[in-house]
Amino acid sequence: MNGLKDLLEKAKKEHFAIGAFNACNLETVAAIVHAAFELHSPVIIESSPGETKFIGSRNLACLCKNFAEETGLPIYINLDHCRSMEDAYAAMDDGYDLIHFDGSRLPLEENLRIVKELVTEAHDREILIEGEIDYIEGSSEKHDEGLPVIKTTDVESAKKFVAETGVDILAVSIGNIHGVFTEPELLNFDLLRELSSQLPCFLSLHGGSGIETDQLKQGIENGIVKVNINTELRIAYRETLENVLRGNPDEYAMYKLLPPIIEEVARVVSEKIKVFNNVVK
Ligand code: 13P
């Protein structure tokens, strides 16, 4: 049995969430592992199509495997917002534990057909599949504007999609948006409760950056078991890098410049893991 499935089951029962943190290089992976290790917290490391293209799915999988062996920590890998069957199969071959197929831009029937096929193949290999039917707005960056108008998850379409595909996780659209905006995102808990009570699968929350602690906690209390975080890590990385370069104009050894960045990204990961209540005491 896929260990991640057991963990998601436990999270649902005990009301905590597993952090899914995006990574594209050694520093971000090291930061995520460091924070998770300190808190004895199982963790998901994920890569978007752009991040995967940069680091390579095989490289990321090997890095995670090495860190898991070194720390003894359960580290799961997710292909985040995958939009092609080819990428999905490559990641399965390379050892990913979870594939998030983002078919939210496709007609529902086409999305359903692809995800159904992926589920059949993935389950044979004990890999999990996450689906998405309503496009989750935004992008993982700092936006200098207020929140965009969003389309929330339609309960009837979600029921049909989950029943016909047998998908393990559904990425819900309940007010969550990718990125950080000039105002915080507010979640629709009535909709979340309805989805949670009507759907047999696990529910994930994308766009975790820019959502206040109390909202995240209520989301987890009402059925969210996986929260994706990217932008806040990117901001921590970039701002620390700028400061370090400004403060060390004559240093050229990267291994001397990068530790403060790892430390700062780890601090953000650690804060989120505590909010998700995923700390083994
Ligand atoms: P944020 O960039 O808002 O944290 O969202 C990340 C995400 O959902 C990745 O799938």
py3Dmol code that shows the C-alpha trace and the ligand (Angstrom):
import py3Dmol

protein = """\
ATOM      1  CA  MET A   1       0.000   0.000   0.000  1.00  0.00           C
ATOM      2  CA  ASN A   2       1.178   3.515  -0.831  1.00  0.00           C
ATOM      3  CA  GLY A   3       2.376   5.059   2.461  1.00  0.00           C
ATOM      4  CA  LEU A   4       1.030   8.427   1.388  1.00  0.00           C
ATOM      5  CA  LYS A   5      -2.503   7.026   1.198  1.00  0.00           C
ATOM      6  CA  ASP A   6      -2.261   5.810   4.801  1.00  0.00           C
ATOM      7  CA  LEU A   7      -0.913   9.193   5.858  1.00  0.00           C
ATOM      8  CA  LEU A   8      -3.761  11.072   4.129  1.00  0.00           C
ATOM      9  CA  GLU A   9      -6.251   8.736   5.810  1.00  0.00           C
ATOM     10  CA  LYS A  10      -4.681   9.503   9.201  1.00  0.00           C
ATOM     11  CA  ALA A  11      -4.711  13.237   8.441  1.00  0.00           C
ATOM     12  CA  LYS A  12      -8.417  13.124   7.598  1.00  0.00           C
ATOM     13  CA  LYS A  13      -9.234  11.275  10.786  1.00  0.00           C
ATOM     14  CA  GLU A  14      -7.023  13.383  13.061  1.00  0.00           C
ATOM     15  CA  HIS A  15      -7.553  16.779  11.369  1.00  0.00           C
ATOM     16  CA  PHE A  16      -4.092  17.691  10.241  1.00  0.00           C
ATOM     17  CA  ALA A  17      -2.737  18.403   6.766  1.00  0.00           C
ATOM     18  CA  ILE A  18       0.408  17.396   4.971  1.00  0.00           C
ATOM     19  CA  GLY A  19       2.378  20.301   3.572  1.00  0.00           C
ATOM     20  CA  ALA A  20       3.205  20.005  -0.128  1.00  0.00           C
ATOM     21  CA  PHE A  21       6.107  22.361  -0.750  1.00  0.00           C
ATOM     22  CA  ASN A  22       7.417  23.259  -4.210  1.00  0.00           C
ATOM     23  CA  ALA A  23      11.100  22.835  -4.981  1.00  0.00           C
ATOM     24  CA  CYS A  24      13.327  23.304  -7.998  1.00  0.00           C
ATOM     25  CA  ASN A  25      16.863  23.032  -6.631  1.00  0.00           C
ATOM     26  CA  LEU A  26      19.032  21.607  -3.888  1.00  0.00           C
ATOM     27  CA  GLU A  27      18.572  24.577  -1.545  1.00  0.00           C
ATOM     28  CA  THR A  28      14.769  24.393  -1.515  1.00  0.00           C
ATOM     29  CA  VAL A  29      14.774  20.606  -1.091  1.00  0.00           C
ATOM     30  CA  ALA A  30      17.344  20.880   1.725  1.00  0.00           C
ATOM     31  CA  ALA A  31      15.283  23.604   3.433  1.00  0.00           C
ATOM     32  CA  ILE A  32      12.054  21.581   3.263  1.00  0.00           C
ATOM     33  CA  VAL A  33      13.764  18.429   4.538  1.00  0.00           C
ATOM     34  CA  HIS A  34      15.549  20.318   7.318  1.00  0.00           C
ATOM     35  CA  ALA A  35      12.292  21.862   8.619  1.00  0.00           C
ATOM     36  CA  ALA A  36      10.335  18.602   8.326  1.00  0.00           C
ATOM     37  CA  PHE A  37      13.108  16.642  10.047  1.00  0.00           C
ATOM     38  CA  GLU A  38      13.255  19.063  13.001  1.00  0.00           C
ATOM     39  CA  LEU A  39       9.502  18.650  13.489  1.00  0.00           C
ATOM     40  CA  HIS A  40       9.459  14.884  12.723  1.00  0.00           C
ATOM     41  CA  SER A  41       6.894  15.665  10.049  1.00  0.00           C
ATOM     42  CA  PRO A  42       6.248  13.570   6.933  1.00  0.00           C
ATOM     43  CA  VAL A  43       6.287  15.900   3.965  1.00  0.00           C
ATOM     44  CA  ILE A  44       5.436  16.170   0.269  1.00  0.00           C
ATOM     45  CA  ILE A  45       7.979  17.788  -2.029  1.00  0.00           C
ATOM     46  CA  GLU A  46       6.485  18.815  -5.348  1.00  0.00           C
ATOM     47  CA  SER A  47       7.551  20.278  -8.659  1.00  0.00           C
ATOM     48  CA  SER A  48       5.441  22.198 -11.185  1.00  0.00           C
ATOM     49  CA  PRO A  49       6.043  21.656 -14.941  1.00  0.00           C
ATOM     50  CA  GLY A  50       8.499  24.599 -15.030  1.00  0.00           C
ATOM     51  CA  GLU A  51      10.312  23.467 -11.884  1.00  0.00           C
ATOM     52  CA  THR A  52      10.422  19.875 -13.156  1.00  0.00           C
ATOM     53  CA  LYS A  53      11.870  20.987 -16.484  1.00  0.00           C
ATOM     54  CA  PHE A  54      14.563  22.939 -14.634  1.00  0.00           C
ATOM     55  CA  ILE A  55      15.691  20.266 -12.167  1.00  0.00           C
ATOM     56  CA  GLY A  56      14.593  17.087 -14.018  1.00  0.00           C
ATOM     57  CA  SER A  57      12.089  14.650 -12.482  1.00  0.00           C
ATOM     58  CA  ARG A  58      14.754  11.968 -12.085  1.00  0.00           C
ATOM     59  CA  ASN A  59      17.131  14.349 -10.311  1.00  0.00           C
ATOM     60  CA  LEU A  60      14.441  15.540  -7.920  1.00  0.00           C
ATOM     61  CA  ALA A  61      13.339  11.978  -7.192  1.00  0.00           C
ATOM     62  CA  CYS A  62      16.941  10.931  -6.492  1.00  0.00           C
ATOM     63  CA  LEU A  63      17.549  13.930  -4.228  1.00  0.00           C
ATOM     64  CA  CYS A  64      14.403  13.161  -2.240  1.00  0.00           C
ATOM     65  CA  LYS A  65      15.308   9.471  -2.010  1.00  0.00           C
ATOM     66  CA  ASN A  66      18.795  10.353  -0.707  1.00  0.00           C
ATOM     67  CA  PHE A  67      17.391  12.736   1.906  1.00  0.00           C
ATOM     68  CA  ALA A  68      14.761  10.170   2.949  1.00  0.00           C
ATOM     69  CA  GLU A  69      17.461   7.535   3.454  1.00  0.00           C
ATOM     70  CA  GLU A  70      19.691   9.958   5.324  1.00  0.00           C
ATOM     71  CA  THR A  71      16.977  11.265   7.671  1.00  0.00           C
ATOM     72  CA  GLY A  72      14.578   8.327   7.903  1.00  0.00           C
ATOM     73  CA  LEU A  73      11.808  10.824   7.175  1.00  0.00           C
ATOM     74  CA  PRO A  74       8.829   9.861   4.977  1.00  0.00           C
ATOM     75  CA  ILE A  75       9.287  12.161   1.959  1.00  0.00           C
ATOM     76  CA  TYR A  76       6.736  11.877  -0.857  1.00  0.00           C
ATOM     77  CA  ILE A  77       7.087  13.464  -4.289  1.00  0.00           C
ATOM     78  CA  ASN A  78       4.288  15.042  -6.260  1.00  0.00           C
ATOM     79  CA  LEU A  79       4.200  16.215  -9.870  1.00  0.00           C
ATOM     80  CA  ASP A  80       2.256  19.446  -9.422  1.00  0.00           C
ATOM     81  CA  HIS A  81      -0.083  20.762 -12.177  1.00  0.00           C
ATOM     82  CA  CYS A  82       1.018  18.182 -14.736  1.00  0.00           C
ATOM     83  CA  ARG A  83      -0.783  18.814 -18.033  1.00  0.00           C
ATOM     84  CA  SER A  84       0.472  15.993 -20.255  1.00  0.00           C
ATOM     85  CA  MET A  85       0.226  12.223 -20.141  1.00  0.00           C
ATOM     86  CA  GLU A  86       3.851  12.015 -21.246  1.00  0.00           C
ATOM     87  CA  ASP A  87       5.049  14.011 -18.201  1.00  0.00           C
ATOM     88  CA  ALA A  88       2.793  11.985 -15.921  1.00  0.00           C
ATOM     89  CA  TYR A  89       4.222   8.663 -17.146  1.00  0.00           C
ATOM     90  CA  ALA A  90       7.809   9.969 -16.973  1.00  0.00           C
ATOM     91  CA  ALA A  91       7.303  11.012 -13.343  1.00  0.00           C
ATOM     92  CA  MET A  92       5.724   7.642 -12.506  1.00  0.00           C
ATOM     93  CA  ASP A  93       8.769   5.926 -14.027  1.00  0.00           C
ATOM     94  CA  ASP A  94      11.094   8.197 -12.050  1.00  0.00           C
ATOM     95  CA  GLY A  95       9.563   7.315  -8.693  1.00  0.00           C
ATOM     96  CA  TYR A  96       6.994  10.038  -7.956  1.00  0.00           C
ATOM     97  CA  ASP A  97       4.354   8.990  -5.408  1.00  0.00           C
ATOM     98  CA  LEU A  98       1.602  11.320  -6.576  1.00  0.00           C
ATOM     99  CA  ILE A  99       0.657  12.908  -9.893  1.00  0.00           C
ATOM    100  CA  HIS A 100      -1.569  15.964  -9.902  1.00  0.00           C
ATOM    101  CA  PHE A 101      -3.161  16.044 -13.358  1.00  0.00           C
ATOM    102  CA  ASP A 102      -4.484  19.533 -13.943  1.00  0.00           C
ATOM    103  CA  GLY A 103      -7.163  19.129 -16.581  1.00  0.00           C
ATOM    104  CA  SER A 104      -9.076  22.177 -15.378  1.00  0.00           C
ATOM    105  CA  ARG A 105      -8.672  23.925 -18.755  1.00  0.00           C
ATOM    106  CA  LEU A 106     -10.105  20.903 -20.598  1.00  0.00           C
ATOM    107  CA  PRO A 107     -13.772  20.062 -21.154  1.00  0.00           C
ATOM    108  CA  LEU A 108     -14.933  17.965 -18.180  1.00  0.00           C
ATOM    109  CA  GLU A 109     -15.438  14.816 -20.291  1.00  0.00           C
ATOM    110  CA  GLU A 110     -11.891  14.967 -21.685  1.00  0.00           C
ATOM    111  CA  ASN A 111     -10.397  15.667 -18.263  1.00  0.00           C
ATOM    112  CA  LEU A 112     -12.401  12.743 -16.902  1.00  0.00           C
ATOM    113  CA  ARG A 113     -11.233  10.363 -19.642  1.00  0.00           C
ATOM    114  CA  ILE A 114      -7.540  11.202 -19.113  1.00  0.00           C
ATOM    115  CA  VAL A 115      -7.680  11.034 -15.328  1.00  0.00           C
ATOM    116  CA  LYS A 116      -9.530   7.704 -15.444  1.00  0.00           C
ATOM    117  CA  GLU A 117      -6.746   6.257 -17.603  1.00  0.00           C
ATOM    118  CA  LEU A 118      -4.053   7.690 -15.320  1.00  0.00           C
ATOM    119  CA  VAL A 119      -5.776   6.318 -12.217  1.00  0.00           C
ATOM    120  CA  THR A 120      -5.834   2.800 -13.693  1.00  0.00           C
ATOM    121  CA  GLU A 121      -2.136   2.908 -14.562  1.00  0.00           C
ATOM    122  CA  ALA A 122      -1.068   4.688 -11.365  1.00  0.00           C
ATOM    123  CA  HIS A 123      -2.977   2.413  -8.999  1.00  0.00           C
ATOM    124  CA  ASP A 124      -1.320  -0.624 -10.586  1.00  0.00           C
ATOM    125  CA  ARG A 125       1.966   0.930  -9.465  1.00  0.00           C
ATOM    126  CA  GLU A 126       0.672   2.108  -6.059  1.00  0.00           C
ATOM    127  CA  ILE A 127       0.902   5.735  -7.131  1.00  0.00           C
ATOM    128  CA  LEU A 128      -1.845   8.248  -6.277  1.00  0.00           C
ATOM    129  CA  ILE A 129      -3.603  10.670  -8.633  1.00  0.00           C
ATOM    130  CA  GLU A 130      -4.924  14.127  -7.819  1.00  0.00           C
ATOM    131  CA  GLY A 131      -7.439  15.771 -10.161  1.00  0.00           C
ATOM    132  CA  GLU A 132      -8.647  19.324 -10.725  1.00  0.00           C
ATOM    133  CA  ILE A 133     -11.827  20.366 -12.526  1.00  0.00           C
ATOM    134  CA  ASP A 134     -12.225  24.082 -11.811  1.00  0.00           C
ATOM    135  CA  TYR A 135      -9.225  26.184 -12.740  1.00  0.00           C
ATOM    136  CA  ILE A 136      -7.530  27.588  -9.648  1.00  0.00           C
ATOM    137  CA  GLU A 137      -6.667  31.175 -10.547  1.00  0.00           C
ATOM    138  CA  GLY A 138      -3.403  33.081 -10.112  1.00  0.00           C
ATOM    139  CA  SER A 139       0.269  32.140 -10.363  1.00  0.00           C
ATOM    140  CA  SER A 140       2.919  31.554  -7.700  1.00  0.00           C
ATOM    141  CA  GLU A 141       4.276  35.091  -7.418  1.00  0.00           C
ATOM    142  CA  LYS A 142       3.719  38.427  -5.689  1.00  0.00           C
ATOM    143  CA  HIS A 143       0.766  40.223  -7.292  1.00  0.00           C
ATOM    144  CA  ASP A 144       0.425  43.996  -6.873  1.00  0.00           C
ATOM    145  CA  GLU A 145      -3.343  43.874  -7.080  1.00  0.00           C
ATOM    146  CA  GLY A 146      -6.435  42.622  -5.272  1.00  0.00           C
ATOM    147  CA  LEU A 147      -7.925  39.161  -5.649  1.00  0.00           C
ATOM    148  CA  PRO A 148      -9.254  38.052  -9.065  1.00  0.00           C
ATOM    149  CA  VAL A 149     -12.805  36.784  -9.511  1.00  0.00           C
ATOM    150  CA  ILE A 150     -12.829  33.003  -9.283  1.00  0.00           C
ATOM    151  CA  LYS A 151     -15.035  30.080 -10.252  1.00  0.00           C
ATOM    152  CA  THR A 152     -15.562  27.810  -7.272  1.00  0.00           C
ATOM    153  CA  THR A 153     -15.880  24.016  -7.475  1.00  0.00           C
ATOM    154  CA  ASP A 154     -19.241  22.828  -8.751  1.00  0.00           C
ATOM    155  CA  VAL A 155     -20.415  20.077  -6.393  1.00  0.00           C
ATOM    156  CA  GLU A 156     -22.332  18.038  -8.989  1.00  0.00           C
ATOM    157  CA  SER A 157     -19.445  18.063 -11.499  1.00  0.00           C
ATOM    158  CA  ALA A 158     -17.042  17.122  -8.696  1.00  0.00           C
ATOM    159  CA  LYS A 159     -19.245  14.181  -7.658  1.00  0.00           C
ATOM    160  CA  LYS A 160     -19.403  12.902 -11.242  1.00  0.00           C
ATOM    161  CA  PHE A 161     -15.647  13.396 -11.791  1.00  0.00           C
ATOM    162  CA  VAL A 162     -14.625  11.625  -8.592  1.00  0.00           C
ATOM    163  CA  ALA A 163     -17.118   8.754  -9.018  1.00  0.00           C
ATOM    164  CA  GLU A 164     -16.163   8.072 -12.629  1.00  0.00           C
ATOM    165  CA  THR A 165     -12.382   8.473 -12.341  1.00  0.00           C
ATOM    166  CA  GLY A 166     -11.754   6.953  -8.888  1.00  0.00           C
ATOM    167  CA  VAL A 167      -9.274   9.804  -8.312  1.00  0.00           C
ATOM    168  CA  ASP A 168      -7.567   9.817  -4.903  1.00  0.00           C
ATOM    169  CA  ILE A 169      -7.452  13.570  -4.254  1.00  0.00           C
ATOM    170  CA  LEU A 170      -9.439  16.511  -5.635  1.00  0.00           C
ATOM    171  CA  ALA A 171      -7.922  20.011  -5.724  1.00  0.00           C
ATOM    172  CA  VAL A 172     -10.800  22.246  -4.676  1.00  0.00           C
ATOM    173  CA  SER A 173     -11.493  25.855  -5.605  1.00  0.00           C
ATOM    174  CA  ILE A 174     -13.095  27.444  -2.543  1.00  0.00           C
ATOM    175  CA  GLY A 175     -11.552  30.920  -2.549  1.00  0.00           C
ATOM    176  CA  ASN A 176      -7.913  29.786  -2.729  1.00  0.00           C
ATOM    177  CA  ILE A 177      -5.775  31.415  -5.429  1.00  0.00           C
ATOM    178  CA  HIS A 178      -2.146  30.842  -6.422  1.00  0.00           C
ATOM    179  CA  GLY A 179       0.189  33.602  -5.259  1.00  0.00           C
ATOM    180  CA  VAL A 180       0.143  36.439  -2.768  1.00  0.00           C
ATOM    181  CA  PHE A 181      -2.138  39.447  -3.386  1.00  0.00           C
ATOM    182  CA  THR A 182      -2.681  42.805  -1.704  1.00  0.00           C
ATOM    183  CA  GLU A 183      -5.554  41.271   0.289  1.00  0.00           C
ATOM    184  CA  PRO A 184      -5.781  37.844   1.970  1.00  0.00           C
ATOM    185  CA  GLU A 185      -7.760  35.015   0.394  1.00  0.00           C
ATOM    186  CA  LEU A 186     -10.974  34.033   2.163  1.00  0.00           C
ATOM    187  CA  LEU A 187     -12.227  30.460   2.016  1.00  0.00           C
ATOM    188  CA  ASN A 188     -15.841  29.361   1.569  1.00  0.00           C
ATOM    189  CA  PHE A 189     -16.269  26.872   4.425  1.00  0.00           C
ATOM    190  CA  ASP A 190     -19.910  26.041   3.592  1.00  0.00           C
ATOM    191  CA  LEU A 191     -18.789  24.845   0.165  1.00  0.00           C
ATOM    192  CA  LEU A 192     -15.833  22.983   1.679  1.00  0.00           C
ATOM    193  CA  ARG A 193     -18.111  21.181   4.165  1.00  0.00           C
ATOM    194  CA  GLU A 194     -20.472  20.207   1.351  1.00  0.00           C
ATOM    195  CA  LEU A 195     -17.614  18.874  -0.806  1.00  0.00           C
ATOM    196  CA  SER A 196     -16.146  17.069   2.150  1.00  0.00           C
ATOM    197  CA  SER A 197     -19.404  15.361   3.034  1.00  0.00           C
ATOM    198  CA  GLN A 198     -20.336  14.438  -0.561  1.00  0.00           C
ATOM    199  CA  LEU A 199     -17.004  13.255  -1.955  1.00  0.00           C
ATOM    200  CA  PRO A 200     -15.309   9.963  -1.065  1.00  0.00           C
ATOM    201  CA  CYS A 201     -11.815  11.243  -1.986  1.00  0.00           C
ATOM    202  CA  PHE A 202      -9.274  13.400  -0.138  1.00  0.00           C
ATOM    203  CA  LEU A 203      -9.357  17.189  -0.636  1.00  0.00           C
ATOM    204  CA  SER A 204      -6.345  19.391  -1.282  1.00  0.00           C
ATOM    205  CA  LEU A 205      -5.925  23.145  -1.032  1.00  0.00           C
ATOM    206  CA  HIS A 206      -3.767  24.809  -3.669  1.00  0.00           C
ATOM    207  CA  GLY A 207      -2.620  28.410  -3.440  1.00  0.00           C
ATOM    208  CA  GLY A 208      -1.735  28.067   0.244  1.00  0.00           C
ATOM    209  CA  SER A 209       0.413  31.227   0.268  1.00  0.00           C
ATOM    210  CA  GLY A 210      -1.434  34.372   1.281  1.00  0.00           C
ATOM    211  CA  ILE A 211      -4.098  32.518   3.275  1.00  0.00           C
ATOM    212  CA  GLU A 212      -4.149  33.572   6.913  1.00  0.00           C
ATOM    213  CA  THR A 213      -3.401  31.036   9.647  1.00  0.00           C
ATOM    214  CA  ASP A 214      -6.916  30.959  11.042  1.00  0.00           C
ATOM    215  CA  GLN A 215      -8.410  30.281   7.590  1.00  0.00           C
ATOM    216  CA  LEU A 216      -5.919  27.469   6.971  1.00  0.00           C
ATOM    217  CA  LYS A 217      -6.714  25.903  10.334  1.00  0.00           C
ATOM    218  CA  GLN A 218     -10.464  26.059   9.679  1.00  0.00           C
ATOM    219  CA  GLY A 219      -9.908  24.559   6.231  1.00  0.00           C
ATOM    220  CA  ILE A 220      -8.057  21.637   7.787  1.00  0.00           C
ATOM    221  CA  GLU A 221     -10.738  21.255  10.458  1.00  0.00           C
ATOM    222  CA  ASN A 222     -13.294  20.965   7.625  1.00  0.00           C
ATOM    223  CA  GLY A 223     -11.618  18.325   5.485  1.00  0.00           C
ATOM    224  CA  ILE A 224      -8.461  19.647   3.786  1.00  0.00           C
ATOM    225  CA  VAL A 225      -5.613  17.101   4.136  1.00  0.00           C
ATOM    226  CA  LYS A 226      -2.963  18.526   1.788  1.00  0.00           C
ATOM    227  CA  VAL A 227      -1.931  22.180   1.452  1.00  0.00           C
ATOM    228  CA  ASN A 228       0.327  23.393  -1.381  1.00  0.00           C
ATOM    229  CA  ILE A 229       2.803  26.178  -0.665  1.00  0.00           C
ATOM    230  CA  ASN A 230       5.076  27.800  -3.208  1.00  0.00           C
ATOM    231  CA  THR A 231       5.008  31.635  -3.369  1.00  0.00           C
ATOM    232  CA  GLU A 232       5.976  32.242   0.264  1.00  0.00           C
ATOM    233  CA  LEU A 233       9.029  29.997  -0.245  1.00  0.00           C
ATOM    234  CA  ARG A 234       9.952  31.834  -3.440  1.00  0.00           C
ATOM    235  CA  ILE A 235       9.699  35.188  -1.671  1.00  0.00           C
ATOM    236  CA  ALA A 236      11.844  33.971   1.248  1.00  0.00           C
ATOM    237  CA  TYR A 237      14.443  32.577  -1.177  1.00  0.00           C
ATOM    238  CA  ARG A 238      14.662  35.650  -3.388  1.00  0.00           C
ATOM    239  CA  GLU A 239      14.629  38.293  -0.646  1.00  0.00           C
ATOM    240  CA  THR A 240      17.301  36.469   1.374  1.00  0.00           C
ATOM    241  CA  LEU A 241      19.441  35.968  -1.725  1.00  0.00           C
ATOM    242  CA  GLU A 242      19.259  39.697  -2.492  1.00  0.00           C
ATOM    243  CA  ASN A 243      20.252  40.573   1.096  1.00  0.00           C
ATOM    244  CA  VAL A 244      23.094  38.060   1.189  1.00  0.00           C
ATOM    245  CA  LEU A 245      24.548  39.279  -2.119  1.00  0.00           C
ATOM    246  CA  ARG A 246      24.269  42.898  -1.003  1.00  0.00           C
ATOM    247  CA  GLY A 247      25.980  42.067   2.316  1.00  0.00           C
ATOM    248  CA  ASN A 248      28.825  40.012   0.788  1.00  0.00           C
ATOM    249  CA  PRO A 249      29.932  41.842  -2.361  1.00  0.00           C
ATOM    250  CA  ASP A 250      33.338  40.096  -2.454  1.00  0.00           C
ATOM    251  CA  GLU A 251      32.248  36.501  -1.798  1.00  0.00           C
ATOM    252  CA  TYR A 252      32.152  34.125  -4.790  1.00  0.00           C
ATOM    253  CA  ALA A 253      31.920  30.706  -3.094  1.00  0.00           C
ATOM    254  CA  MET A 254      28.263  29.789  -3.506  1.00  0.00           C
ATOM    255  CA  TYR A 255      28.364  27.239  -0.698  1.00  0.00           C
ATOM    256  CA  LYS A 256      29.188  30.096   1.661  1.00  0.00           C
ATOM    257  CA  LEU A 257      26.406  32.344   0.355  1.00  0.00           C
ATOM    258  CA  LEU A 258      23.550  29.820   0.225  1.00  0.00           C
ATOM    259  CA  PRO A 259      23.131  28.602   3.863  1.00  0.00           C
ATOM    260  CA  PRO A 260      21.168  31.706   5.019  1.00  0.00           C
ATOM    261  CA  ILE A 261      18.751  31.123   2.144  1.00  0.00           C
ATOM    262  CA  ILE A 262      18.203  27.505   3.182  1.00  0.00           C
ATOM    263  CA  GLU A 263      17.688  28.674   6.757  1.00  0.00           C
ATOM    264  CA  GLU A 264      15.070  31.283   5.811  1.00  0.00           C
ATOM    265  CA  VAL A 265      13.121  28.965   3.484  1.00  0.00           C
ATOM    266  CA  ALA A 266      13.227  26.301   6.238  1.00  0.00           C
ATOM    267  CA  ARG A 267      11.815  28.841   8.717  1.00  0.00           C
ATOM    268  CA  VAL A 268       8.788  29.429   6.438  1.00  0.00           C
ATOM    269  CA  VAL A 269       8.273  25.680   5.905  1.00  0.00           C
ATOM    270  CA  SER A 270       8.488  25.089   9.634  1.00  0.00           C
ATOM    271  CA  GLU A 271       5.841  27.765  10.381  1.00  0.00           C
ATOM    272  CA  LYS A 272       3.470  26.176   7.859  1.00  0.00           C
ATOM    273  CA  ILE A 273       3.969  22.642   9.185  1.00  0.00           C
ATOM    274  CA  LYS A 274       3.029  23.914  12.652  1.00  0.00           C
ATOM    275  CA  VAL A 275      -0.107  25.604  11.276  1.00  0.00           C
ATOM    276  CA  PHE A 276      -1.028  22.367   9.493  1.00  0.00           C
ATOM    277  CA  ASN A 277      -0.799  20.629  12.863  1.00  0.00           C
ATOM    278  CA  ASN A 278       1.423  17.999  11.294  1.00  0.00           C
ATOM    279  CA  VAL A 279       3.983  17.812  14.075  1.00  0.00           C
ATOM    280  CA  VAL A 280       4.726  14.487  15.657  1.00  0.00           C
ATOM    281  CA  LYS A 281       5.041  15.183  19.380  1.00  0.00           C
TER     282      LYS A 281
END
"""
ligand_1 = """\
10
13P
P 1.013 29.303 -3.702
O 2.047 29.764 -4.668
O -0.108 30.278 -3.543
O 1.606 28.911 -2.397
O 0.354 27.982 -4.320
C 1.169 26.874 -4.571
C 0.421 25.783 -5.229
O -0.774 25.660 -5.089
C 1.168 24.825 -6.053
O 0.326 23.928 -6.697
"""
view = py3Dmol.view(width=600, height=400)
view.addModel(protein, "pdb")
view.setStyle({"model": 0}, {"cartoon": {"style": "trace"}})
view.addModel(ligand_1, "xyz")
view.setStyle({"model": 1}, {"stick": {}})
view.zoomTo()
view.show()
